[in-house]
Amino acid sequence: MGRMLLTLIGCCVIVFPITAQSEVDLTIVQATVNELNALLTTLIPPEWTSTGGASDIDVISSILNGIIPFVAAGDYSAAESARLEAYAMLELGIEQRLRGFAPEMAVEIESLFWQGTEGTPGLSVLLAMVGNTVHVMQSVGWLPITPIQGVYLPFWVGQWFGVFATWQGIILQVIAGVFVIGSYFLAEQNKVSRRVPREAKQNPSAV
């Protein structure tokens, strides 16, 4: 394979400068191009030219599944690194391809977790709803108000994000966020737990 690569590079170095500096029969150039294409087809494995995203999804799923043991072991730094790695795989792989061929789907995936989509509120919407609900209940006297000393938030932060500088609102928003994220990981763990026995039943020889 190394010799074939050297041959390919040699053809590119010799042929293309000649075509740029002098008139060459186009049939010769086309024949050379065809030969190079055939050589590349021989060298490059078929899976390298595949345009599917299944492999990217498998890698992302594997990385996300690896976060759970890190969290269980208390290694939150490794868990955060794995999360960022999975997001980078999505951002630079699948999402980039979608931006070219299905931009509306790329926007939907981008906003699915944080902003949410029509009929499915995201995490930020949930936190804003919790914060605003707590603020209204405090305003009518149904909940006590315990200001966070030394913390001042602009008015627009409360209007846009439902975040107010009271311990009741912040604590309930944190609880809601932990509940949503924990529910997601629990659902993923249950999905993996159900998939393993099912695959074992389908392939008893692999067990």
N, C-alpha and C positions, 0 to 999 in steps of 0.2 A: 504493500500500500504506500509506503514511503517513496518508493521509486515512481509510482504512478502520480503521486502528488508533485514530485519534482518535475515530471514530464508536463503536467498541467501548467505549473508555474512557468516553465520554460516556453511553452506555446504562447501563453499570454504575454510574456515579456518580448518575444520575438515578433509575433504577428501584429499586435496592435500598434506598436510604434511605426511599423512599415505602412500600415493602412492609413495612419495619420499623416505621413510625410509624402506618400506617393500614391499614384493611382493603381489599384489592384483590382483584378477581376472579381466581381461580386460573388460569383459562383465559388471561387476559392475561399473567400471569407465565410460564406454560408456553410461550406463543407467543413471548415475549421470549427465554426461555432457548433455545428451538429456533432462533431467529434468530441468537443469539450463537454457538451451536454450529456452525451452518452457516457463519457468518462466519469462525470459527476454522479450520474445515476448509478453507476457501478460502485462508486466510492461511498456515497451517502446511504445509510440504512433507510428503509421506507418509513420507519417510525419517526425519523428526524424531520421528515417533510409533512407529517400529519398535522392538520390544522385543528384537531379536536382539543377540547379543554378537559377531558376526563382525567388525564394524568395530573393536571394542576389541582383539580378538585380533590383527588386522592391525597396529594401531598398536603394541601391545606387541612383536610380532615385529620390526617395523621398528626400534624403539628398541634391542632387544637385538642385532640385527644391526649396529647402529651402534657398539656397544661395541668390537667387534673392531678397527676402524681406530684408535680412540682408544688401545687398548692397544698396538697395533703402533707407533704414533707416540710412545709413552711418556707420553701425556697421561692419567695415571691419575685425576686429579681429574675430568676430563670423563667418563671411563668410569664412575666411581662415581656421578656425577650422573645419568647415563643409566640406570644400574641402579636407583637410587632412583626415578626417574621411571617406569620400567616397573613396578616393584613397586607404586607408588602407583596406577597405572592398574588393576592387577589388584585391589588392596585396595579401592579406592573404586568400581570399576565392576563387573566380572564377579562378584567375590566377594560384594559386597553384594546383588546380585540372587539369587545362589545361597543366601545366608543366609535369604532369604524363601521361596524356592520349593523348594530342595533343600539343607537345612542339612547333611545328612550329606556331601554332595559338597563343600561349602565347607570342612568340617573336613578332608577328605581332601586337598584342594588346599593348604590351609594347612600341613599336616604333610608333604606329599609330599617336599620337598627336605630339610628339616632332620631331623624325626623319622622320616620314612618311613612306610610303611603295612605291613599284614600281608603278609609274604613279600617285601617290598622295603625293606631298611633304608635310612634316610636318612644324611646326612653325619655327624650327631652320633653315630649308632650306629656308623658305620664308624670314626670317630676314637676312640671309647671302646674298640672292639674292638682297634684297633692299640695304644693306650696300655696296656690291660690285658695284652695278649699280650707286649709289651716288658717290662712289670713282672714277669710270671711268669718270663720267660726270664732276667731279671736276678736274680730270687730264687733260681733253681736254678743260677746261675753260667754260663749259656750266653752272656750278654752282659755287658760291663763296665758299671759304674755310675759315671757322672760327674755328681755333684750340681751344680746351678746355684747358685753362691755368692750368698748374700744373698736367695734366694727361698725362701719357706716357704708351702706350700699346705696347707690343712686336710685332715684325713683324708677328709671326705665328698666333697671334690672328686675325689679318686682313685677313691672307691667309685662315685660317680654318673657321672662324665665320663671316667674313665680317664686323667686328667691328673696326672702326677707330676713333681716338680721335678728331672728328670734330662735331660741334653742328648740322650741316645739316644732317650728317649720323645718329647720335644718335636719333635726333628728328623724322626723317622719319621712323626709325626702331621701335621706340615706337608707333608711329601712326599706323604702319602696324600691330604690335602685338595687340594693343587695338582694331583695326578693326576686326581682325580675331576672337579674344576671344569674343568681343561684338556680332559679327555675330552669333557665336555658341549659346550664351545664348539667343539671339533674336529668333533664329530658334527653340530652345527648348521651349521658351515661347509660340511661335505661335503654336507649335505642341500640347502643353497642352491646349491652348485656343480652338483649333479646336476639340480636343478629348472630352472636356466636353460637348459641345452642341450635338455631335454625340451620346454620351452615354445617354444624356437626351432624345433624340428622340427614341433610342432603348428601354429605360426603362422609360416610362412616369410616371409609378407609383412610381418610386424612387425619383421623383422631388418634 
